[in-house]
Amino acid sequence: KLQFLYLIDRLRASTDSPPDATMLPGGLFGTAKVMVLYTLVRYIDFTNPTNVWCLLAAYTTAQAVYWVAMGAMYVLILMRNDSKIVKVHETGPMGQTVPGEEPKMVDMTVKAYYTAQLGQLAIRLGMATAVVLGIYYKWELNPPLFMQIFLNGQQVYDSNLFKILVLKHPETKYPLPWVFKQPMDLSQFMEGNSHEDRTRKRKQAKELEQMRKANLKVQSKKAQ
């Protein structure tokens, strides 16, 4: 039952995120990858102690690599020391805004924004790891460990920060601010669908587009 619930949560996460989110890839392709992992894990004999030890070793090594990559990205942010000022929305530690409220616009350096985004990614990785390790400690379930070896790596690889800092994609391909949607986003149930709500959402979308256009001009200065 827990394995099924974990799969459902991963499927929801893979389809809820917008294209520029720094979570899991959305759409059918992301869902297909989760289904492939779930299919593969069913063919592994976890009653064999050797397989379990190999899984634990692979899981530990993979998590260490991901956190080293996070540290490397932080060093790259410090080395770039990008002091250009961009306008972004003030968000919580997980990148969320308060449902039903107008997000506050703030000025922030690119360096500070990237550092905040890296912190949010670290929190998400840490929470996912804590949940899976808790499940393993309490019920000794191995499939979530196997799946998270790939899913945590996918979070890091698909993040805009990794693409910009490590893969050297042009910054102008990812205009600020980035949007992150929580895997368990309840805002759709907390907000209404009245004319005022629709008007406010359109206003926020227009404001976001204007902010991105303005920030794109600032980001382009370095590329010239």
C-alpha positions in Angstrom: 0.0 0.0 0.0 2.8 2.4 0.9 4.6 1.6 -2.4 1.4 2.4 -4.3 0.9 5.7 -2.4 4.5 6.7 -3.1 4.0 6.0 -6.8 0.8 8.1 -6.9 2.6 11.0 -5.2 5.5 10.8 -7.8 3.0 10.7 -10.7 1.2 13.7 -9.3 4.4 15.6 -8.9 5.5 14.8 -12.4 2.3 16.2 -14.0 1.6 19.2 -11.7 4.8 21.2 -12.3 4.8 23.9 -15.0 7.5 23.8 -17.8 9.9 26.2 -16.0 9.5 24.6 -12.6 12.6 23.2 -10.8 10.9 20.1 -9.6 10.2 17.0 -11.6 9.6 17.0 -15.4 5.9 17.4 -16.2 3.7 15.8 -18.9 3.5 12.3 -20.2 7.3 11.9 -20.5 7.8 12.5 -16.8 5.0 10.1 -15.9 6.4 7.5 -18.3 9.8 7.5 -16.6 8.2 7.0 -13.2 6.2 4.1 -14.5 9.3 2.5 -16.0 11.1 2.8 -12.7 8.1 1.3 -10.9 8.1 -1.6 -13.4 11.8 -2.3 -13.1 11.7 -2.3 -9.3 9.1 -5.1 -9.3 11.7 -7.4 -10.9 14.3 -7.0 -8.2 14.4 -9.6 -5.5 14.7 -7.7 -2.3 14.6 -10.9 -0.2 18.2 -11.4 -1.4 20.5 -9.7 1.2 23.1 -9.0 -1.5 20.6 -7.0 -3.6 19.6 -5.0 -0.5 23.2 -4.2 0.3 23.8 -3.2 -3.3 20.8 -1.0 -3.3 21.9 0.7 0.0 25.4 1.3 -1.4 24.0 2.7 -4.7 21.5 4.9 -2.8 24.2 6.3 -0.5 26.6 6.9 -3.3 24.0 8.6 -5.5 22.8 10.9 -2.7 26.4 11.9 -1.9 27.0 12.7 -5.6 23.8 14.9 -5.7 24.8 16.9 -2.6 28.4 17.3 -4.0 26.7 18.7 -7.1 24.7 21.1 -5.0 27.8 22.3 -3.2 29.6 22.8 -6.6 26.6 24.9 -7.8 26.9 27.0 -4.7 30.6 27.6 -5.3 29.9 28.5 -8.9 27.3 31.1 -7.7 29.8 32.6 -5.4 32.5 32.7 -8.2 30.1 34.4 -10.6 29.1 37.0 -8.0 26.4 38.4 -10.3 25.4 41.7 -8.8 22.8 42.6 -11.5 19.5 43.7 -9.9 16.3 41.9 -11.0 12.7 42.1 -9.8 11.1 39.0 -8.3 8.2 38.0 -6.1 8.9 37.4 -2.4 8.3 33.8 -1.6 8.5 31.4 1.3 11.4 28.9 1.9 9.9 26.4 -0.5 9.2 29.0 -3.3 5.5 29.3 -2.5 3.4 32.4 -2.4 0.4 32.9 -0.1 -2.8 31.8 -1.9 -5.3 34.7 -2.3 -2.8 37.4 -1.6 -0.9 39.7 -4.0 2.7 38.6 -4.1 5.1 41.3 -3.0 7.6 42.5 -5.5 11.2 42.9 -4.3 14.6 43.8 -5.9 17.3 41.2 -5.6 20.7 40.5 -7.1 21.0 37.5 -9.4 23.5 36.0 -7.0 21.0 36.3 -4.1 18.2 34.9 -6.2 20.2 31.9 -7.4 21.3 31.2 -3.8 17.7 31.3 -2.6 16.7 28.9 -5.5 19.5 26.6 -4.5 18.3 26.6 -0.9 14.8 25.7 -2.0 16.1 22.8 -4.1 18.2 21.6 -1.1 15.1 21.7 1.1 13.1 19.7 -1.4 15.9 17.1 -1.7 16.3 16.9 2.0 12.6 16.5 2.6 12.2 13.8 0.0 15.3 11.9 1.4 13.9 12.2 5.0 10.5 10.7 3.9 12.0 7.8 2.0 14.5 7.0 4.7 11.7 7.2 7.3 9.6 4.7 5.3 12.7 2.4 5.0 13.5 2.7 8.7 9.9 2.0 9.8 8.7 -0.6 7.3 12.0 -1.7 5.5 10.5 -0.9 2.1 13.2 -1.0 -0.6 11.4 0.2 -3.8 11.2 3.9 -2.7 15.0 3.9 -2.2 15.5 2.5 -5.7 13.2 5.1 -7.3 14.6 8.0 -5.4 18.1 7.2 -6.7 16.9 8.4 -10.1 14.2 10.9 -9.0 16.5 13.0 -6.8 19.1 13.1 -9.6 16.4 14.1 -11.9 15.5 17.1 -9.7 19.0 18.3 -9.7 19.6 17.7 -13.4 16.3 19.3 -14.5 16.8 22.4 -12.3 17.4 25.7 -14.1 20.4 26.3 -11.9 22.1 23.1 -13.1 21.4 23.9 -16.7 22.9 27.5 -16.3 25.8 26.8 -14.0 26.9 23.3 -15.0 25.6 22.7 -18.5 26.3 26.4 -19.5 22.9 27.1 -21.0 22.4 30.8 -21.7 20.7 32.6 -18.9 18.4 34.4 -21.3 16.8 31.0 -21.9 15.4 31.1 -18.4 14.2 34.6 -17.6 13.6 35.4 -14.0 11.6 34.9 -11.9 11.2 31.1 -12.1 7.9 29.5 -11.1 7.7 26.6 -8.8 4.5 24.8 -8.1 4.3 22.6 -5.0 3.6 18.8 -5.7 0.8 19.0 -3.2 -0.5 22.5 -4.1 -3.8 23.1 -2.3 -4.2 26.7 -3.6 -6.7 25.6 -6.2 -9.0 24.5 -3.4 -8.3 27.6 -1.3 -9.0 30.1 -4.0 -12.3 30.8 -5.6 -13.3 31.0 -9.2 -15.2 34.3 -9.1 -14.8 37.1 -11.5 -12.5 38.9 -9.0 -10.3 35.8 -8.6 -10.0 35.3 -12.4 -9.2 39.0 -12.8 -6.5 38.8 -10.1 -4.9 35.7 -11.7 -4.8 37.4 -15.1 -3.2 40.5 -13.5 -0.6 38.3 -11.8 0.2 36.5 -15.0 0.6 39.8 -16.9 2.8 41.2 -14.1 4.9 38.0 -14.2 5.4 38.4 -17.9 6.3 42.0 -17.6 8.8 41.2 -14.8 10.4 38.5 -17.0 10.7 40.9 -20.0 12.4 43.5 -17.8 14.7 41.0 -16.2 15.6 39.5 -19.5 17.0 42.8 -20.6 19.1 42.9 -17.5 20.3 39.3 -17.9 21.1 40.0 -21.6 23.7 42.6 -20.6 26.1 40.0 -19.5 25.7 38.0 -22.7 26.6 41.0 -24.9 
